[in-house]
């Protein structure tokens, strides 16, 4: 009766989702709302990263560049044309086109290289964006960044929260569908054994570039939400640290499981939040990155599949042993 | 003209520092095929422990020794406990050494505090020589000399000793060396400690060169080391020397003539070289699949 277990799982998810949707009407804690919004945004960003790392086996160090493009596009448009919904939609279109072109070109130039070279080159390209954002002061105000107004509809924390939540669910469902498609299966095959996929006649580059473009666009959209949630943008959206955050979230949640990105984002954002509060209790908690790094190391060593991956693994193992048991009993 | 000489000397000094950082990494990368992103953290620890030992003991020489020994020990611990379990898996190596880098960089703040620390050259290395209109800053000349010394001894070690022969053979074909009955793991460990010590020395020398040290140096210089290794071609000490000097001199010229793009010069250089010669300047191994 394995279908029952699955539907139970889906039922739980639906209940959680409804709970999250109703939350702002039940509780009026602003900090919780802001933290959850941040979790949703980072979950979207990490899901797009997982499409590269987990499904295609590509390590990118420049994923923040797409995030940053989205953030700056929406910020600059809103500042230039005033806060209205059409301007936000315009920014969305520009971001999709811009991140699409950049990820296509970067992929074309660099995806033929081996893993670590690709990692370094993406780092290089994203560093160029960081430099441009810092130096093109008339447009970006340099390092200091700038604030901007957002449309009235989104200024309300509750409606913004719901937009972010719905957007996360939509991205999750679309990416889940994509990874289950024949194309997604080819990506996973590339991760496992690239030369074998190539010898089967697939044009590996074509698939890798497509994954890169999709991941780039989704990251750009996450960047739009991020900038609008802060109503402020600065060059921090282009830094390596942001890419490392996505990496960390993906690893801890579970590489190759989109749901893991959501769990990872929730866990890390919550821990960060809690530890920052603790910093006022004892100075050692100011150095919470030590804990984060240690967890990082331990997860890679002992739970290379991450939280969701490991749970999934245990779950299937349990189910398998149950199936085996019932088989032996019917045989006997 | 004098200006050009000054800029070139500056660039050479920076390049030598980068060489100290990158040479160890290129061996680790080339021989062990390990992507050690914690290398920059060793540089950082070299800077902090070395400057600390120098200011407490008053002897610059003791500072250098302490930096090398500290980083050698750290390198040993890293190889044994962090990197050994993930040999052969690039993605896991990147992740686990990044974790190690985060921890090590943050531990520096626990031990020495989160503030920027001032570092000064010792008395006998302060000031400059004047030759005509050319000012040669003593400390920079000193760095260039130390870098050359390390470079020459490294080349001697690699090309004139039996151990160097094994290391070079290991870079070419690890399995073959192993099948000849040589314990390549021990060679790995030795190379790792050697590389870490060099990174430590580089960090220590960096302190007085820039005047200040801070905990973010780890990530900054870790990335720079990788850029140099990638430009130079992995496993080639000569390649990383050429690449380090190229990065140093180009950076110093850019800072003077085109300050707007100075920050991006290293990345542009890497982009340019990788697009036209993906295996790096002196690279032998194919970067393409």
Interface residues (C-beta under 8 A of the other chain):
Chain A: X53 X57 X59 X109 X110 X112 X113 X114 X115 X116 X117 X119 X120 X121 X123 X124 X125 X127 X128 X131 X134 X135 X194 X195 X240 X244 X247 X251 X284 X286 X287 X289 X290 X292 X293 X294 X295 X296 X297 X300 X301 X304
Chain B: X35 X82 X85 X86 X90 X91 X92 X94 X95 X96 X98 X99 X100 X101 X102 X103 X105 X106 X107 X109 X110 X114 X219 X223 X226 X227 X230 X260 X261 X263 X264 X267 X268 X270 X271 X274 X275 X278 X287 X288 X289
